[in-house]
Amino acid sequence: MLVLCRLKFPLVVRLEVNLVLVLVTLVAFSTRLVNLSYPGAVVFDEVYYGQFVSLYIKRVFFVDDSGPPLGHMILALGAYLGGFDGNFLWNRIGAEYPSGVCVWSLRLVPALCGSLCVPLAYLLLLELQFSHYAALGASLLLLLENSLIIQSRLMLLESVLIFLLFLSFFSYLRFHNSPNSSCFRYFWLLLSGASCAGAVGVKYMGLFSYLLLLGVASLHTWQLIGDRTVSHVSVCVQCVCRCVCLLLVPVLLYVFWFYIHLTLLNRSGPHDQLMSSAFQASLEGGLSRIAQGQPLEVAYGSQVTLRSVASQPVPCWLHSHKANYPIRYENGRGSSHQQQVTCYPFKDVNNWWIIKDPGRQELVVSRPPRPVRHGDVIQLLHGMTSRFLNSHDVAAPMSPYAQEISGYIDFNVSMAVQNLWRVDISNREVESEVWKTILSEVRLVHVNTSAVLKLSGLSLPDWGFGQLEVVADKVYKGHQSNMAWTVEEHRYGTSQEQKEREVELHSPTRIEVDRNISFLTKFLEVQWKMLTVKQEESEHKYSSSPLEWITMETNIAYWLHPSTNAQIHLIGNPVSWGVANVCLSAYQLLGLFYLLRRRRGLKDIPDAVWGQFQQVWLICVGGWAVNLLPFFLMEKTLFLYHFLPALSFLLLVPAALLEHVHTHLLSCPSQRTALCVCVLAGLCSVYLSYSTFCPLTYGSPELSANQLKDLKWKTSWDILYRRR
């Protein structure tokens, strides 16, 4: 009652609404969302991302070497909400979507993110301490940028990446500009860290912007530490909070994206063979159906297939067949002329080997089984040909620095059998570790020469049927994947006679064994494969270089109607690009001028304004640089759309520069008026350029051949048309 008595009536809630920001946001939604289902066909890279969306819907495992999984999951979420069943065949650009596919939902999330980039640009300029006029100018440049519109209206990831980058910098600046007494400011810091994790989780290019934000935050933290007006406790608390929100949270979230990814994709898929046997066995179907009933511990008499841990050039299994090495190779070197041993990239009955105790003749598993342990000496007998795995001081066919591996045949010559191998479990936890199916990574060390069984990766000539060479190499340092082998398929042998054994090789025994591996193990393996397994890069008609992006010397034909001139191209707004490039050069020159003058002790602008100028340089110019310059060092097929994140930061520069000139360099009212007139004229030109290229942005209305010719402002552009 006492509290109620102290309340003053009437209770009033005041709400301030920035109508300009609301209007800009609504217009952005209209440019990105209207008629989103058109065209009702697969457009350019939708054929690439759509395959991953279907795999997510079907929960089938895959590895994408182009980047982390968050972006694919976001696209799959939109497809799932629209009722997509994953059964559409993404086999060609231009394929019509069936009536049962909700095209609108496939493209919804990128369109929403692209729309929200416009108001975020407005808010970002405000946090950089610019006026609402400058913020409006920057947002209009993004609003009327044709390339950003078309990239937002398709099932692509650039708009999602740009949204997360803008959100991360806006959130951090909102935190930095908030008063220290506000506890809510740490929400913005947390949101900034989460956005950085999202950006890196969508595309690895987001990592460079994340590092830029960490650099800006480090400068601000260094200034905070030197501020004597802030208490020691407050400094420590703020430093800890920044480390947690900008370092720990992004790492945890990045790992969390993979946790969701691996939880969803629990079924065997097309990329299984890239992964280790243990990983494959954890998936439903595929190898797990084989591995489910296998014995866990390898014993004397076990029948096994040995897969190379190395996945390059392709996954393969230790193999032998009834064919001998040629007496002499093409270069004149001689061989042992014994039975070939290779690595074969397909499942085959000739991949089976029997683990034999050198001191006994039995080829079956005793009762109880005698497990093979680390350090034990064994023999490997080929199941189908009964030849022992052998090595000797004979040069390998393709790798003369290493020893030949063969299936030993006694030709009654002075070449003694050398078929003893020591088991070295490289990932053992104890010295007496038992050799385990799938889980153990084993090196087989030749007892006589101390050479290690190794996949060289070289292909044998026609006499070797193009299979991969296996050698024994004495030169080894540390853990090398091409020297490690895992038992993938395994059964306890019960047949001593050759004929019975050949029948047995086709009918594995089944003993229930749990094959679960930890999430951390799976995460590290998937991460490693994403970074190391690269698909072959091929030249593309519309591929381009970073230098061509800056002046828009190239375009991409995204979609062409099968019977009319209606088409969609990735072409930017030429006026916006030209203005942005000119302003970037001017900003750099002006910054250099200020820097030299201040070095001489001449301050043309106050320190606060100089700090704002530097902050724009760090975030806007820096954002442009970190999203462009790394592409100069990349050896991959590049396209114009790779430039769009850099372009988005670049389009913020003109508004910042023009307001700086208007406020701090022009003192005469007539000069300021003239500048305002030029800015309005420039914005009108931007709008006219936008409307001119709208038919190529939205794919409608259809233009005639002559009208399309008129849109070819540069001879390097490839605009298609049909004569009628």
N, C-alpha and C positions, 0 to 999 in steps of 0.2 A: 504494500500500500504506500509505503514511503517513497518508493521509486516512482509509482504512478503519480503521486502528488507533485513530484519535481519535474515531470514532463510538461513541456509548454505546448499548448495547442494554438492554432492547428499545426499538425505535422506536415512539413513541406519537403518534397523531393524535387530537386532541380536537375534537369537533364540537358546537357549541351550536345547538340548534334551539328557536326560539320557538314552542311548540306552540299558543299562543293565536293567533299570526299565521297559522300553517298552517291551523288550524281555520277561522278567519275567511275565509281565501282559498278553502278547499274549499267552504264554504257559499256564497260569492259565485259560484263556478263553477256550483254547482247551481242557484242562482236565475236565472242568465243563460243556461245552456246546455241545461238539461233541456227536451226536447220542442221543440227550436229550429225544427223544420220546420213547426210549427203556428203560424198557419194556412197551409195550402198555397195561398195566393192572394196577389196583390199588395196590400200594405198601404200606404196613404197615399203618402208620398214615395218609396217603392220604385219607383213608376211613373216618377219623375223620374230617380233615380240609375241605375235599370236601363237606361235608354236609353244612358247614357254607358258603362256596363259592356259592353253589346253592341257599341258602336262600338270600344272598346278590343280586344275579342276579335277583331273583324273588321279592326282596324288602320285604321279610317276616321277621318280628321281631323275635329275639331269644336272649337268655341270655347264655353266655358261662362263667362258673365259673372258667375256667382255666386262664383267663387273659383278658386284655383290647382288644378293637376291631381293633387297627391299623393293626396288623399282618394279620388278616382275610381280611381286606379291601385291603391290598397290594396283597394278593393272588387272591382276587376277581377281582382286576384291570387287572392282567395278563389274567385271564379267560375271562373277558369282551372284552379285545382287541383281543383275539383269536376267538371271536364270540360264546362263550359258552352260551347256552340258559338256563342252570340250570336244565335241565330235566333228567340228568343222575341219576340213583338210586345208591347211595353210601351205599350198604348194606353188602359188604363182601370184604375182602382182596383177591386180585387175579382176581377180576372181570375184564373182558376185556372192554376197552374203545371202544365205537362204532366209526365207521369211521367218523361220524360228529363231534366228539370231537377233538379239536386241543390240543393234549397232550403236545406238545412243548410249547404252550403259558401258560398252567397251571403251568409248572415248570420253566418258563423263569426267573421270578423275583428272586427266591431263587438262581438260578444258577448264575445270574449276581452279586448278592451280595456276594456269595461265591467266585467268581472270583476276585472281587475287594478287598477282604480281604487280598490277597497276596501282591499286591502293597502297601496297607495300612500298612502292617507289615513292609515293607521296609522303608516307609516314617516315621513310628513311631520310628524305631531305629535311623534314622538320627536325628529326633528331640530330642532324648535322648542323642545326642552328640556322637554317635558311628560312625565308619567309614562305607564306602560303602561295605566293605567286610563283616562286621558284619551284616549289613542290608540285604545283599544278602543271607547270611547264614540263617537268621531268615525267610526270605521269602521262601527259598527253603524247609525248614522244614514244613511250612504250605502248600506249593505247593504239596508236596509229601505225605501229610497226608491222608491216605485212608478214614478215618472216616469223615473228613471234606468234601472230594470229594463226597461221596455218599449222605451225608446230604444236600449238595448243589444241587444235581441233581434231587431232588424230591420236591414235593409240600409240603414243611415243613418250619418251621420258624427259626430254629437255625442259619442258615447262615445269615438271615436278622438281627437277634439280634447281632451276632458277628460283622457284618459289621458296624452297628450303634455304637456299643461299641468302636471299633477301631477308627471310624471316630470322635467320641466325644473326645477321649484322644489325637489323633493326632491334631485335631483342637485346643484344648486347649494349647497343647505344642507349636504349631506354634504361637499362640497368645503370650504365655509367652516368647518365644525366640525372637520375633520381637522387633525391637527398639521402644522405647516409642514415638519417633517422627512420627512413621507411623500410619496414621489414618486407613489404610486398616486392621491393626491387629485386630480391633474390629469386622471385618467380621468373622474372625476365632473364636472369642469368641462367637459371635451370632450363628455360625454354630455348635459350641460345645454344647451350650444350646439346640438348636433344635434337635441335634442328641441324647442328653440325653432324651428329651421328646419322641423321636421316639423309643428309646430302652425300656423305661418304657411302652410306648403304645403298644409295640409288646408283651412283657412278663413282668410280675411283677418282675422277677429276675433281670431285668435291673435296678431296683431301688437301689440294693446294689452297683452296679458299679457307678451309679449316685452319691450316697452318698460318695463313695470313691473319685470321681472327685471333689466333693465339699470340701472334706477334704484337698486334694492337693491344691485346689485353696485358701482355707482358710489359709494354711501355707504360700503360696506365698503372699497373701494379708497382712498377719501379718508382713512379712519381708519388704513389701513395706512401710507399715506404719512406720516402724522403720528406713527407709532410709532417713537420714537428707539431702541428696543431692537432693531429690525430693521436690518440693514446696508443701505447704499445699493445694493449689487449685488443683494441679495435683493429689495429693493423694485422695482428695474427689471425683474428677471426675472419677478416675479409680475405686474407691470403688463402686460408684453408678453404673457405667457401668457393673461391675462384678455382682452386685446384680440383675440388670435388666436382663442381658443375661443368668445368670446361675440359677436364682431363679424365676423371674417373667415370662420370656419367656417360660421355660419348663412347668410351671403350666398352662399358657394360651393355649399352644399348646396341652397339655394333655386334657384339656376341649374341645378344638377344634376337637380332634379326635372323641370324643363322639358326638359333634354336627353333624359332617358328618354322623356318625353311625346312629343316631336317625333320621336324615333327610332322609337317604336312606331307612331305615327299617320302613316304615309307614303302613305296612299291618299286619293284625292279623296273628299270627303264633302259633307254638306248645308250646311256653313258656308263653303265655298270662296269665295263671292262677297264675303264680308266682308274677305277678305285681298287683298293687292296681287297684281298679275299675276305678279310674280316669285315670290312665295310659292306661288301656285297652280301655276305651271309646275314647281315642285320636287316636287309630289305625283304619285303614279302615277294615271293616268286623268285624266278631266276636261280641264282646260286643257293639261296636259302632253302629251296626245295630239295636240293641235292645235299646241302650241308646239314640239314636238320637232324638226320639220323646217323651222322658219322661219328666214329670214335674220336674222343678228344686227344688222347695220348698216342703218339706214334710209338709202335713197338717193333721188335724184330719179327719179320714176317708180314709187316703192313704193306699193303699195296697203295701207292700214292701217286698223285700228279704234282709236280713241282712247278709253281709259277714264279717267274722273275718278278721281284718287287718293283723293278724299274718299269715305267710305263712308256718309255721312249725307245724306239720309234713307235712300237705298239705293244700291248700286253701279249705275253707268249708263255708257252709251257715247254719244259725240257722234253725233248723228243728224239726218237731214233727210228730208223726204218731199214729195210733190207736193201741198202745201197751203200757201196763203199766209196771212200775218197778216191779220186783218180790217182793213178800211179805217179803222174807228173802234172803239175798245173801249167797254165798257159805261159807263165813266166819262166818255166824250166825247173822250178823247185820241185823236189820230190815229197811224197807224203808217206804215211804208214800203210796206205791202201786198206785200212781197217774200216769197220762200219761207221757210217756218218752219225754224229750226234749234233742236233741243231736245237733251235728254239722255234716252236711252231705257233703262229698266232691264232690257231683254231683248236676247239676241243676235238680230240681224236683218240682212238684206242691205243695208238702208239705213243701216247703221252704217259702211260702207266709204267711205274718202276716199283721194284720190290726191295724193301729194306732187309738186308741179310747180315747175320752175324758171321764175321770171317772165321770164327772158330767152330762153326757148326754147319751142317749141310741142309738143315730144315729151311723151307721157304714158306712155312705156315706159322701163324701166331700160336704160341703155346698157351696153356691154361694153368695158372693165370698168365696174362701177357707180361712180357719183360719189356718195360718202356726204355726207349733210347733217351739218353741224357746228354747234356752239354759235355763235350770232351770225349765222347765215345767214338771208337773207330768202327766204321761200317763198310759194307759193299752195297752198290746199287746195281741190281740186275734188271735189265729191260724185260718187261713182262711178256711181250709178244715174240721177241727174238732170242731171249735168254743170253744176251751179251752183257758183260759187266762194263759199267762206266769206267773208263780208263784214261790215263794221260801219261805222257812220256816226253822225252827231250826231242820232239819233232815240232817244227814251226807250224802254227795254225795257218789255214789256207789264205785268209784275208788279213790276218794280223800276225805277221811273221815275228813280231817281238814277243808273242805269247806262245804257249804250248797248245798243241792240238788236243782236242777231246774226241775220244772214239769209243765205239763198242768193241771190246777186245776180241780179236780172232787170232788163234794160234796158227801161224803159217810155218812153224818149224824153222824160224830164222832167229837170229840173235837179238830178239826184242822181247825181253821178259815182261810178264804181266805186272802192271802197277795200278791196281784197282782198289786201293785202300783210301778211304776218305774220313777225315775227322770232322765231327759235328761241332760247329761253333755257333751257339745261339747268341746273336748280337744284342737282342733286347731282353736278355735274361735278368732275373732279379736275384737269383742265388746261383752259386757255382754248380750245384747239382740239379739245375733246372731240367725238367722233362720237356722233350720236344713235343709241342702241341700243334694240332691241326689248326690252320688258318692264323692262329695268334702268334706263333713263333716265327721270327725272321732269322734264317739260318745261313751261315756261310759254310760251304763244303771245302775244306782244306785238303789238298792232295798230300798224303803222308810222305811220299818219297821225295817230292820236290818243294813242298810248302807253298805251292801255287794255289790260288783260289779259283773255283769255278765261277766264270763270269760271262755275262751276256755282252758281247762287243757291240751289238746293234747293227753290224754290217750284213748286207744281204749276200748270200752265196750265189754263184753263177748258175747256169741252167743245170749243171750236173748235181747241184744241191737244191734244185727245184725252187730257187728264190727264197728259201727259208733263211732264218737269221743265224749268224755264226755264234757258237759258244766256244770259249777258250778257257785255258787255265793261266792266270796271270800272277806273276810273283811280285809285281809292283802294286801295292795297295796302301792307302793311307786313310785311316779312320773308317767311318761307315760310308760305304758307297752302295747305292740302291741296285746297281747292275751286278753286284756281287752277292746280293741277298736273295733268298728263295723262301717261299712259303708253301706248305702243304695245303693244297686247295681241296682236292677230292681224296677221300681216304676210306679204306675198308680193311678189315682184318682178314688176311688171306687164309683160306682153309684147304687149298688144293696144292698138293706137292707136284703132281704130274703136269706137263706142259699143256696137253689137250684140255684137261679139266680146268686148268688155270685160265686159258683163253676164254672158255665159256663163263668163268666166274667174273672176268673183267667187265662183263656186260650186266652184271646183276649185283649191285652193291648191297652190303648189309646195312641194317638200320638200328642204331642205338641212340635214344633221345639224349641230346646234349644241348645245354643253353649256350647260345653264341652271342649274347649281348655284349656290345662294347660301349664305352662311356661316351657321353656327348662331347666332352672335350677332345677325345681322340678323333671323333668324326669331324668336329669343327676344324681342327688343325689340318686334317687330311684334305677336306674340301677346300680350305683356304689355300693350301699349297698347290692343289691342282688348278685352281683358278688363276694363280699367279704364274704357273710354269707350263701348263698345257695350252699351247697356242694352236689355233686352227690356221691352215694355210691362207695367207693373204693373197688376194688376186686383184689385179687392176680392174677398176670399174669405170664405166663410161662417164659417170658423174663424179668420180673422185677428184680431189683438188688439193692444193697446197695452202698452208696458212697465209702466205703472201697474197694469194688470190682472194682470200676472204675479206681482207681489210678494205679493198676497193670494190668488192663484189664483182669480180671478173667472171664469176661462175654462177650457175644456178642448177637446180635439180628438177627435172620433170617427174613429179610425184604420181600423177594419174592422168590418163587420157581416155576420154569416152570412146567406146569401141566403134561408134558410127558417126559422131559429130566432132566439132572443134572444141567442145567443152573440156577443160583441162585444169589441173592444179599444179603450180610450180612453187618451189621454195625460192622466192625472190624477195629481197628486202625492200624497204622504202628508200629509193636512191637519195632523196633529199635528206632524210634523217641520217643516213650513213655518212653523207658528205659533210653535213653540219657537225656531226659528232667527231669525225676525224679532224676537221679544222679546229674545233674547240679543244680537242685533246692536244694537238700540237701547240696551240696558243697557251693552254694551261701549263704545259711543260716549259715553254720559253719564259712565261711570266714567273713561274716558280724559280727557274734558274736566275732570272734577273733579280728577284727578291733575295735569293740566297747570296749572290755575289755582293749586293748592296749591304746586306746585314753583316756580311763578313768584314766589310770596310767600316762597320759601325754606323751605317745609315739605315734608319728604320722608316720605311715609307708607309707602313701600316702598323697599327698597334699590335702588341704581342698577342692579345686575344684573337684578333683577326688572323694573324699569322698562324696561330694554333689551329684555327678552323680550316685555313687553307691547307695546312699539312694533313689534317684529318681527312679532308676530301681526297687529297693525293693518295693517302694510304688505302682508303676504302674503295673509292671509285676507280682511280687510275690503277691502284694495286689489284683490285678485283678484275679489271680488264687484263692486266698483265699476267696474273697467275692462271687465268683461264685461257690464255692464248699461247704464251711462250712455250709451255711444255710440249705443245704439238710439234714444234720445230725439231724436237729431239726424238720423236716417236717414229718408229719404222712400222707403220700400219696404214691401211687404207683409210683416208680421211675424207670427210664430206663437209659441205658448207654448214650443216646444222651443228657441227662441233663448235662453231664460232659463237653460237647464240648466247651461252652464258657470259662470255666476254662482252658481247654486244650489249647485253642488258646493263652491265655496269658502265659501259661506255656512254650509254644514252643518259646517264645521270650527270655527266660532266658539263654539257652545254648550259643547263639551268644554273649550276653552281658557278660557272665562270661568268655568265652574263650578269647574275646578281652581284657578284664581287665587283665587276667592272662598274655597274650602275651605282653601287653604294660607295665604293672606296676610290675609284679612279676618275669618275666624272663628277665634277663639281658644278658645272653650268647647267641650269634647268633645261636649256634648249638642247644640250647634248644628251641629257637623260631622256628627253622627249623623243629625240631622233632614234635613240637606241630602242625605246619601247615600240616605236613604229616599225623598226627593222625586225624586232622580235615577232610582232603580230604578222608582218608580211611573211616571215619564215614559217610560222605556224600554219598560215594559210597554204603556203607551198607544200608543207608536209601533208596537209589534208588532201590537197589536190593530187599529189603523188600517190597517196594511199588509195583514193577513190579510183584513180586511173588503173591501178594494178589489182583492184578488187576482183575482177573476173578471173584472174589467175590465182587469187587467194582462196576464193570460195568455190571456184569451178562453175560459176554462173554469174551473169547470163552468158550464153554462148556467143562467141565473137566470130566474125568472118575472118577469112585468111588475111585480108588487107588490114583489118584492125589488129590482128595478132602481129603482123609485120611491124606496125607502128609502135608496138610495145617492146620491140627488140631495140632497146636504147643502147645496148653494147653488142658489138659483133661477136663477142665471145659467148653470149647467151644462146642457149639451145631451146628455142620455142618452136613447138610442133604445130602444124596446121595441115588441113586437107583442102585441096582445091575442089570446087564443085562446078 
